[in-house]
Amino acid sequence: MNNNSSTRQHEAAMGRFIERMGGLEEWVVKGFFNQTRAEAQWLARRRSQGPGRPGSPPGLARLQKQSLRLQAREALDHRLAETCGNLLDDLNLLASQIVTRRIQAHDRPEAAREMVLHWALLLPAAAAAAFRRRIEYANAEQNHGGLALEVSGPRPPYTFCPALEAEPATLAMNLRR
C-alpha cells in the first residue's frame, strides 16, 4: 500500500469518526472501594444481630473471628460485583458505548481504598444530566458500603478514537526519507 492510499484511508476513517461523534461526549467513572471500612461495618452489623458465644476458649474465639472475616470478604466481594454489574446495566441504557479501562495501581501502597472499576462512557450530551444523577444515586446508596464513585468529564472522546496503524513497510519508508 503506498503512502497516499494510506493517508486517504486514515482521512476517511477520521472523517467517519468525527461524524459518528457528533453530539457525543466521553465521561469517565472510577470506583474506589475501602475494604477495611466495609469489612468493619459488615462485622459490626453481624455482631449486632446476635451475641457471640461468651466464654469460648481463646483459640476457638480466634478461629471464629477469622471465619467471620472470611465470611465478610466473601459477602463484600459478592455485593461489590453485584453493585458494579447493576450500575453497568443502568449506564448501558444511557451510553452509546462503554469501555472498561485498565485499573490503576495505588499511588501509595498504604492507601485505604482500592480502584475496583474504571469505565469510559460515550454519552449523548443530552444524557449527561441523567448519567450524573445515576452516579449520585449510586454514591448515596453506597454511602456506608465502602464504594465511592468519581466522575470526570465531559472530555473529547479519546478512548473511542480509531487506531490508525501504518503498515510496517510504510513506517520504514517514512523513516528513511
ZAMARGU-4260 file (C-alpha; in steps of 0.2 Angstrom, whole numbers, plus 5000, padded with zeros to 4 digits):
<rodrens>
0) 5000/5000/5000 | 5008/5017/4995 | 5008/5032/5007 | 4994/5042/4998 | 4982/5027/4999
5) 4986/5025/5017 | 4984/5044/5020 | 4967/5043/5011 | 4961/5028/5022 | 4966/5037/5038
10) 4957/5053/5032 | 4942/5043/5028 | 4942/5034/5045 | 4944/5050/5054 | 4930/5058/5045
15) 4919/5044/5049 | 4924/5045/5067 | 4921/5064/5068 | 4904/5061/5060 | 4900/5047/5072
20) 4905/5058/5087 | 4893/5072/5084 | 4884/5076/5100 | 4893/5063/5110 | 4905/5066/5125
25) 4917/5055/5134 | 4914/5053/5153 | 4925/5043/5165 | 4919/5033/5180 | 4931/5027/5193
30) 4926/5016/5208 | 4936/5015/5224 | 4932/5003/5237 | 4938/5004/5255 | 4939/4986/5260
35) 4944/4989/5278 | 4929/5001/5281 | 4917/4990/5273 | 4923/4975/5282 | 4922/4984/5299
40) 4904/4989/5295 | 4899/4972/5290 | 4906/4964/5306 | 4898/4977/5317 | 4881/4973/5309
45) 4884/4955/5311 | 4888/4957/5329 | 4873/4967/5332 | 4862/4954/5325 | 4866/4942/5339
50) 4878/4939/5353 | 4893/4928/5351 | 4897/4913/5361 | 4903/4920/5378 | 4916/4911/5387
55) 4924/4902/5371 | 4942/4897/5374 | 4954/4909/5366 | 4959/4898/5352 | 4941/4895/5347
60) 4937/4913/5348 | 4951/4917/5336 | 4945/4904/5324 | 4928/4911/5325 | 4935/4929/5322
65) 4945/4923/5307 | 4929/4914/5300 | 4919/4929/5302 | 4932/4940/5292 | 4932/4927/5278
70) 4913/4927/5278 | 4914/4946/5277 | 4926/4946/5262 | 4915/4934/5253 | 4899/4944/5256
75) 4908/4960/5252 | 4915/4954/5236 | 4898/4947/5230 | 4889/4963/5235 | 4903/4974/5226
80) 4902/4963/5210 | 4883/4964/5210 | 4883/4983/5213 | 4895/4986/5199 | 4885/4974/5187
85) 4869/4983/5191 | 4877/5000/5189 | 4884/4995/5172 | 4867/4988/5166 | 4860/5005/5171
90) 4873/5015/5162 | 4872/5004/5147 | 4854/5011/5145 | 4861/5029/5144 | 4878/5027/5135
95) 4881/5024/5116 | 4897/5013/5121 | 4906/5009/5137 | 4924/5003/5138 | 4932/4995/5153
100) 4949/5003/5156 | 4964/4997/5165 | 4963/4998/5184 | 4976/5010/5190 | 4988/5005/5204
105) 4988/5014/5221 | 4999/5029/5222 | 5003/5023/5239 | 5003/5005/5245 | 4995/5010/5261
110) 4980/5019/5253 | 4964/5015/5262 | 4954/5012/5246 | 4957/5002/5230 | 4952/5006/5212
115) 4939/4992/5208 | 4932/4999/5192 | 4937/5011/5178 | 4925/5014/5164 | 4925/5026/5149
120) 4907/5030/5143 | 4902/5038/5126 | 4886/5048/5131 | 4875/5059/5121 | 4876/5076/5128
125) 4858/5076/5132 | 4860/5061/5143 | 4874/5069/5154 | 4862/5075/5167 | 4853/5058/5169
130) 4871/5050/5170 | 4877/5061/5184 | 4860/5059/5194 | 4863/5040/5192 | 4881/5041/5199
135) 4875/5052/5213 | 4861/5040/5217 | 4874/5025/5217 | 4885/5035/5229 | 4871/5039/5241
140) 4866/5020/5241 | 4884/5015/5244 | 4887/5029/5257 | 4891/5016/5271 | 4896/5001/5259
145) 4914/5006/5256 | 4912/5010/5237 | 4914/5028/5231 | 4912/5033/5213 | 4921/5048/5205
150) 4916/5055/5188 | 4926/5066/5176 | 4920/5074/5160 | 4915/5079/5148 | 4930/5077/5138
155) 4935/5073/5120 | 4932/5055/5115 | 4950/5050/5116 | 4946/5032/5122 | 4935/5029/5107
160) 4947/5035/5093 | 4950/5023/5080 | 4968/5016/5079 | 4977/5022/5063 | 4991/5010/5062
165) 5003/5012/5047 | 5009/4996/5040 | 5027/4992/5045 | 5034/4994/5027 | 5026/5011/5026
170) 5033/5016/5043 | 5051/5011/5037 | 5049/5021/5021 | 5044/5036/5030 | 5059/5035/5042
175) 5071/5034/5028 | 5065/5050/5020
</rodrens>
